[in-house]
Amino acid sequence: MSGSFAVLTKSELRVAARDGEQLLLTAGLPILLLVFFSVVDVLPTGDLDPVEFLVPGVLTIALLSSGFVRLAIALGFDRSFGAIGRYAVSPVSASTFLGSRAAAAAVIAVVQVIVLFLVGLILGWRPTLHPLLPLVVVLALVAFFGLGLTLGSVTDGLRSLALANALYILLLLLSGVVFDLNELPGWMEAITRLLPTTATAQLLRTVTAGDGGEVRDWLVLAAWSVIAPVAAARTFRWR
């Protein structure tokens, strides 16, 4: 079974490398946002320097795009084309299939994080890394994987494409990844505090400043990292 897992993961990585549009979304867009808004000071970032505020938010965007958007769209189109159904008559288990998708997305996400760290450093970002940083990344990826696999399990084809991109834009706008949450009305801020993207951005902002983060954000992210994979496991069907 471990052999099947490795083969499927490598196959998914090869497909990702050939998919120019998704590479632009998952790799190009976060870098473009970071460079542009770090140089052009137009966003309300509170008391922080733009690059210090933006890097954690853009890291969140990168994790969301590779962990949620790409998985949801790929799984939805595979279902539409009947590719997933063929695995139903193979020795590959659902856990191996979904795990390989998540593993490939994790590889892409780690590469993105490294590249964005380097771009941030070039732009003048000087983080003080807290030991809990890797845990934030892992919990965020697990939550986003679960959400992506859930959406890809209940939709197919163009519907998964439309919904994934719509949710991506909505989360980007409402989660405080590119602007201070204090700019939102009080009731809207309270709601957005419950989103996994908000918790991820807030925690990344604190752990890259040498602090462990607020308990509330940890609880929100931990809850999503449990709820989302369970939802994915319950909704996934071969056909």
Secondary structure by P-SEA (a helix, b strand, c coil): caaaaaaaaaaaaaaaaacaaaaaaaccaaaaaaaaaaacccccccccccccccaaaaaaaaaaaaacaaaaaaaaaaaaaccccccccccccaaaaaaaaaaaaaaaaaaaaaaaaaaaaaaccccccccaaaaaaaaaaaaaaaaaaaaaaaccaaaaaaaaaaaaaaaaaccccccccccccaaaaaaacccaaaaaaaaaaaaaacccccaaaaaaaaaaacaaaaaaaaacccc
